[in-house]
Amino acid sequence: YLDSISRRRLDFDFEKCCSVSLRPDNVYACLVCGKYFQGRGPGTHAYVHALEQGHAIFMNLASGRFYCLPDGYEVVDRSLDDIRHVLNPSFTPDDIKALDEEDAAAGGAATSSGSGNGKWRRALDGHEFLPGMVGLNNLKQSGYANVVIMAMQRIKPIRNFFLDQRNFAASVPQKKGPATTTALVDKFSELCRKMWNPRAFKGQVSPLEFMLCVQERSKLRFRVDKQGDPVEFLTWLLNTLHFDLTGGKPTKRKSIITRTLQGEMVVTEVDGSGADVDGGKRTVPFLMLALDLPPAPLFKDTFEKNIIPQVSIFHLLNKFDGSQVHEIIKPRSIRRKYQITKLPPYLLLWTKRFTKNNFFREKNPTIVTFPMKHFQPLGEHFPGLEASSVAKASQFNLVANICHEGPPDGGRYKSHQLNFNAASTSSADGSSEWFEVEDLSVKEVRPEVVAISEMYCQIYERQ
């Protein structure tokens, strides 16, 4: 019976429901054809399938235990451990620590032999894949969510937290009884573990179960059949995960989200003359910084072509130096000044590239120039930080970049990801340092391509 198992047909990314009754209770997977059936007793769909098709080995998708049908006895064999690990990947603290350790003794280009962590692995179909840099299925119009999921894998503390199930299971406080988690936390953790599984049968993952949970939790605000905005989805996902991890008390408790991404700034309201309003200064936390792009030119140049302007990211960050006054029209007219006082370990920046009017959606094509290494966002002209502050001297490296290509109403989103193990897997010209991920397409790109992209959202890591 064990020889009849076909690992190529096994796919545990689908919704765990019976293929006949569509019920999610007591579902078993046939290890011969890969289909899901309910029950294992006489008269159940799995029992009938075993009799009609002659398929004998089934696995309970909830417990990971194997059974032989129609005989009904449990099968215990160590050769089936790889299937159980693909169903529910698990990581120990040592496994998580070894994800980012570079195997200096290997050197040169990586091979698919499986030696060392962070190296290329070979799937059952012969294709090679890099754990953590796998493609994600586009369910229909879910490309906006795929780039956010990939970008969050570059935030090491958040990734390490969700790879170990014991972390978030104990971090959700409850007044009575043991700690419990929500469906969104469980599905996001499961998706992260499948993306970083070095023993996966294939080099791609489907976020179907996670996106179905997102649809239900967001009340269809984010759907798989409608294109969305990555920044809106990232903001919602971070706040919702923080809400769940703090037991519904996001303002009183801290989570891995706020400890990793939250900074502080002073917001000061000013009057028409530019003087500070009494009682108008307050300190507020932030998870992301919004950068205002200059307006695109309305007229064409002498060659009858639109000029694409360029602006430095340092010029955009002057918004937070505490001296520039910004006017907010809606919901009421307010004039404010922003001054950063604390930088987080991971800095999230996004540009206001899309605007909506009464008729259509517009896109600002301005190219933002930015450094990829040794980025110092707060210079000497920022008075909000003391001279001895560690944040002022902090330097950041780019780890993820989300860009948009195409018209504003359509187009597609791409994500550029930094390979953490570039020192041991890159080639001589360094082309394996960055990867461009667009749904199932994962290809190496040079750093120069990342630097000229239409940046929409970026994640920087403090050195």
C-alpha positions in Angstrom: 0.0 0.0 0.0 2.8 2.4 0.8 4.2 2.1 -2.8 0.9 3.4 -4.2 1.4 6.9 -2.5 1.9 9.6 -5.1 3.7 12.6 -3.5 3.5 14.6 -6.7 -0.3 14.8 -6.5 -0.4 15.9 -2.9 -1.3 19.6 -2.4 -2.3 20.8 1.1 -2.8 24.4 0.2 -6.4 24.0 -0.8 -9.3 24.6 1.5 -9.6 21.5 3.7 -13.2 20.5 2.7 -14.6 17.2 1.4 -14.7 17.2 -2.4 -18.1 15.5 -2.3 -20.1 17.0 0.6 -18.0 20.3 0.8 -18.0 20.0 4.6 -14.9 20.8 6.6 -15.4 18.3 9.4 -13.3 15.2 9.8 -11.6 15.4 6.4 -9.1 12.9 5.1 -6.7 13.2 2.1 -6.2 10.3 -0.2 -2.5 9.9 -0.6 -2.9 8.2 -4.0 -4.9 10.8 -5.9 -4.7 13.8 -3.5 -8.4 14.3 -3.2 -10.2 15.2 0.1 -13.0 13.1 1.5 -15.0 13.1 4.7 -14.9 10.4 7.3 -13.4 6.9 7.4 -16.1 4.7 8.7 -18.4 2.5 6.6 -20.7 4.5 4.4 -18.5 7.7 4.4 -17.2 9.3 1.3 -13.6 8.3 2.0 -14.7 4.7 2.7 -16.7 4.6 -0.6 -13.7 6.1 -2.5 -11.4 3.4 -1.1 -13.7 0.6 -2.3 -14.5 2.1 -5.8 -10.9 3.3 -6.7 -8.9 0.8 -4.7 -6.9 3.6 -2.9 -5.9 2.4 0.5 -3.8 5.1 2.4 -5.5 8.2 3.8 -4.3 10.9 6.2 -6.4 12.9 8.7 -5.8 16.6 7.8 -6.4 17.7 11.4 -4.2 15.2 13.3 -1.8 14.1 10.6 -2.4 10.4 11.4 -2.5 7.8 8.6 -5.1 5.1 8.1 -5.7 2.2 5.8 -9.1 1.9 4.3 -11.4 0.1 4.1 -9.7 -2.0 6.8 -9.7 1.0 9.2 -6.4 0.4 11.0 -3.8 3.1 11.7 -0.5 3.1 9.7 2.6 4.0 11.6 5.7 4.3 9.4 8.6 6.7 9.6 8.7 7.0 5.8 5.5 9.1 6.0 7.0 11.8 8.2 7.9 13.9 5.1 4.2 14.1 4.1 3.2 15.1 7.7 5.8 17.8 7.6 4.5 19.2 4.4 1.0 19.3 5.8 2.0 21.2 8.9 5.6 22.4 8.8 7.2 23.0 12.2 10.3 24.9 13.1 12.4 24.7 16.3 14.3 27.7 17.7 17.5 26.1 16.3 15.9 25.8 12.8 14.8 29.4 12.9 18.3 30.6 14.0 19.9 28.6 11.2 17.7 30.2 8.5 19.9 33.2 8.2 23.3 31.6 9.0 25.5 31.7 6.0 27.5 28.6 5.2 30.8 30.3 4.4 32.5 27.0 3.7 30.2 26.4 0.7 31.2 29.5 -1.2 30.3 30.2 -4.8 26.9 29.4 -6.4 24.5 27.4 -4.4 23.7 23.8 -5.3 20.5 21.8 -4.8 22.1 19.1 -2.7 20.3 20.3 0.4 23.4 20.9 2.5 23.2 23.9 4.8 20.3 26.2 5.4 19.3 28.9 3.0 20.5 26.9 0.0 18.6 26.1 -3.1 16.4 22.9 -2.8 15.0 20.7 -5.5 11.3 20.0 -5.7 9.8 16.7 -6.8 9.3 17.9 -10.3 13.0 18.7 -10.6 12.8 22.5 -10.3 15.0 24.3 -7.8 13.6 26.8 -5.3 14.9 28.9 -2.5 13.0 28.6 0.8 11.4 31.9 1.7 11.6 33.1 -2.0 8.9 30.8 -3.4 6.2 31.9 -5.8 2.6 32.6 -4.7 -0.4 31.6 -6.8 -2.5 34.5 -8.1 -6.0 33.4 -7.2 -7.5 35.8 -9.7 -6.6 39.4 -8.7 -4.7 38.8 -5.6 -1.3 40.1 -6.8 -1.6 43.1 -4.4 -1.7 40.7 -1.4 1.1 38.4 -2.7 3.6 41.3 -2.8 2.7 42.2 0.8 3.1 38.6 2.0 6.5 38.3 0.3 7.7 41.7 1.8 6.7 40.7 5.3 9.0 37.6 5.0 11.9 40.0 4.9 11.1 41.3 8.4 13.1 38.8 10.4 11.6 39.4 13.9 8.0 39.0 12.5 9.0 36.0 10.4 10.7 34.3 13.3 7.8 35.0 15.6 5.2 33.4 13.3 7.4 30.4 12.3 7.4 29.1 15.9 3.8 28.4 16.9 4.6 28.5 20.6 5.3 32.2 20.4 2.0 33.6 19.3 0.0 30.9 21.1 1.3 32.1 24.4 1.2 35.8 23.5 -2.5 36.2 23.3 -3.7 36.9 26.9 -7.0 35.7 28.0 -8.9 36.5 31.2 -9.9 32.9 31.8 -8.6 29.7 30.4 -5.6 28.9 28.2 -4.3 31.3 25.6 -6.0 31.0 22.2 -5.3 32.5 18.8 -7.5 33.8 16.0 -8.0 32.2 12.6 -6.1 35.1 10.9 -3.0 34.5 13.1 -3.1 30.8 12.6 -3.5 31.0 8.8 -0.7 33.6 8.5 1.6 31.5 10.6 0.8 28.4 8.4 1.5 30.4 5.3 4.8 31.6 6.6 5.9 28.1 7.6 5.0 26.7 4.2 6.9 29.4 2.4 10.1 28.7 4.5 9.7 24.9 4.4 13.0 23.4 3.0 11.4 20.0 2.6 8.4 21.1 0.5 7.3 19.0 -2.5 7.0 22.0 -4.8 8.6 25.4 -5.1 5.3 27.4 -4.9 2.6 28.0 -2.3 -1.0 28.9 -2.7 -2.3 31.5 -0.2 -5.9 30.4 -0.7 -6.8 29.6 2.9 -5.2 32.8 4.2 -7.0 35.0 1.6 -10.3 33.3 2.4 -9.7 34.2 6.1 -8.8 37.7 5.1 -12.0 38.1 3.0 -14.1 37.0 6.0 -12.3 39.1 8.6 -12.2 42.3 6.5 -15.9 41.8 5.5 -15.0 41.6 1.8 -12.9 44.8 1.8 -10.0 42.7 0.4 -11.0 40.1 -2.1 -9.2 37.6 -4.3 -11.3 38.5 -7.4 -10.8 42.3 -7.2 -7.5 44.2 -7.4 -6.7 46.1 -4.2 -4.0 48.5 -2.9 -0.9 46.9 -1.3 -0.5 49.7 1.2 -4.1 49.6 2.4 -3.8 45.8 2.8 -0.5 46.0 4.6 -1.9 48.6 7.0 -5.0 46.5 7.7 -3.0 43.3 8.1 -0.5 44.9 10.6 -3.2 46.5 12.7 -5.4 43.4 12.7 -2.5 41.1 13.7 -1.5 43.5 16.5 -5.2 43.6 17.7 -5.3 39.8 17.8 -1.9 39.3 19.5 -2.8 41.8 22.2 -6.1 40.2 23.1 -8.2 43.1 21.7 -6.3 45.8 23.7 -4.0 47.3 21.0 -3.4 50.6 22.9 -2.5 49.0 26.3 -0.3 46.1 25.2 2.6 45.6 22.8 3.1 42.9 20.3 5.8 41.8 17.9 4.3 44.2 15.4 4.8 47.3 17.5 8.1 46.2 18.9 9.5 45.8 15.4 7.8 48.6 13.3 6.5 51.3 15.7 8.3 54.6 15.9 7.3 57.9 17.5 6.8 61.5 16.2 5.6 64.8 17.6 2.7 66.4 15.8 2.3 70.1 16.3 -0.8 72.1 15.2 0.0 75.7 14.0 -2.3 78.6 13.3 -2.4 80.8 10.2 0.6 82.8 11.2 2.8 79.7 11.7 2.8 79.9 15.5 2.2 76.8 17.6 -1.3 76.4 19.0 -1.5 76.1 22.8 -2.0 72.4 23.6 -1.6 71.4 20.0 1.6 69.3 20.5 1.3 65.6 21.1 3.4 62.5 20.6 1.9 59.8 18.4 3.2 56.4 17.3 3.5 55.4 13.7 4.0 52.1 11.8 4.5 53.6 8.3 5.7 56.9 7.0 3.8 58.5 4.0 5.9 60.5 1.6 4.3 63.2 -0.6 5.4 63.2 -4.2 5.6 66.5 -6.1 2.8 67.0 -8.7 3.5 65.6 -12.1 4.1 68.1 -14.9 1.0 69.0 -16.9 2.7 70.0 -20.2 4.8 68.1 -22.6 8.4 68.9 -23.6 9.7 70.0 -27.0 9.7 66.4 -28.1 5.9 66.1 -27.4 6.6 63.6 -24.6 5.7 63.9 -20.9 8.6 64.6 -18.7 9.1 62.0 -15.9 10.5 64.0 -12.9 12.9 62.6 -10.3 13.1 63.4 -6.7 15.4 62.2 -3.9 13.9 60.3 -0.9 15.9 62.6 1.4 13.9 65.5 0.0 10.6 63.7 0.7 11.8 62.9 4.3 12.1 66.6 5.0 8.4 66.5 5.7 9.3 65.1 9.1 12.0 67.5 10.2 9.6 69.6 12.3 9.9 72.8 10.3 7.7 72.3 7.3 4.0 73.1 7.7 1.5 70.8 5.9 -2.1 71.7 5.5 -4.9 69.1 5.7 -8.2 70.0 4.1 -10.4 67.1 5.0 -12.3 66.4 7.3 -11.4 70.0 8.5 -8.7 72.5 7.7 -5.7 71.8 9.9 -2.1 72.9 9.6 0.5 70.6 11.2 4.2 70.0 11.6 5.7 66.5 12.0 8.9 65.7 13.8 10.3 62.2 14.2 11.7 61.5 17.6 12.2 57.7 17.5 13.0 55.3 14.7 11.9 51.6 14.8 14.2 48.6 14.0 12.4 48.3 10.6 11.3 51.4 8.8 8.3 51.2 6.4 8.0 54.0 3.8 5.4 54.4 1.1 4.7 57.1 -1.5 1.4 58.7 -2.3 1.5 57.6 -5.9 -2.2 57.2 -6.5 -4.9 59.8 -6.1 -8.7 59.6 -6.8 -10.9 62.4 -8.1 -14.6 62.4 -9.0 -14.0 60.8 -12.3 -11.0 58.4 -12.3 -7.8 57.3 -10.6 -4.6 59.0 -11.4 -1.0 57.8 -11.0 2.0 60.0 -10.3 5.0 58.6 -12.4 7.7 60.5 -10.5 10.8 58.3 -10.0 12.1 58.3 -6.4 15.9 57.9 -6.1 16.9 56.1 -2.9 20.0 54.4 -1.5 19.9 50.6 -1.0 22.6 50.4 1.6 23.7 52.6 4.5 20.6 54.7 4.3 20.5 57.4 7.1 17.0 58.8 7.1 17.5 61.3 9.8 20.4 63.7 9.3 21.9 66.5 11.3 19.1 68.9 10.3 16.5 66.9 12.4 16.3 68.6 15.8 13.9 66.1 17.2 16.8 63.7 18.2 19.6 64.5 20.5 23.2 64.5 19.2 24.0 61.4 21.2 20.9 59.6 20.0 21.5 56.2 18.6 18.7 56.7 16.0 20.4 59.7 14.4 23.5 57.7 13.6 21.5 54.6 12.6 21.9 53.3 9.1 19.3 51.2 7.3 19.6 48.7 4.4 16.8 48.0 2.0 15.3 44.5 2.3 12.0 44.8 0.3 10.7 47.0 -2.4 7.1 47.0 -3.8 6.6 48.7 -7.2 3.8 49.2 -9.6 3.9 48.9 -13.4 1.2 49.9 -15.9 -1.9 52.1 -15.9 -3.4 53.3 -12.6 -6.6 51.4 -13.0 -4.9 48.2 -13.9 -1.2 47.3 -14.1 0.5 44.8 -11.9 2.5 44.9 -8.7 6.0 43.4 -8.3 8.1 42.8 -5.2 11.9 43.0 -5.1 13.3 40.9 -2.2 16.8 40.8 -0.7 18.3 37.4 -0.4 19.6 37.2 3.1 22.1 34.5 2.2 23.5 36.4 -0.8 27.1 35.9 0.5 26.8 32.1 0.1 24.4 31.8 -2.9 25.3 34.8 -5.1 27.3 34.5 -8.3 30.5 36.4 -9.0 28.7 39.5 -10.3 26.3 39.6 -7.3 23.2 39.0 -9.5 21.7 36.6 -6.9 21.5 39.3 -4.2 18.1 40.5 -5.3 15.1 38.7 -6.7 12.0 40.0 -8.5 8.9 38.1 -7.4 5.6 38.5 -9.3 3.1 35.8 -8.4 4.7 32.5 -9.5 7.6 34.2 -11.3 10.8 34.3 -9.3 13.9 35.6 -11.1 17.2 37.1 -10.2 17.7 40.8 -11.0 20.6 43.2 -10.6 20.5 45.9 -7.9 20.4 48.6 -10.6 16.9 47.4 -11.7 15.6 47.8 -8.2 17.0 51.3 -7.9 15.1 52.6 -11.1 11.7 51.0 -10.3 8.6 53.0 -9.5 8.8 52.6 -5.8 5.5 52.3 -3.9 6.4 50.8 -0.6 9.7 50.0 1.0 11.0 48.2 4.1 14.4 49.1 5.5 16.3 47.2 8.2 18.5 48.9 10.7 22.0 47.7 10.7 
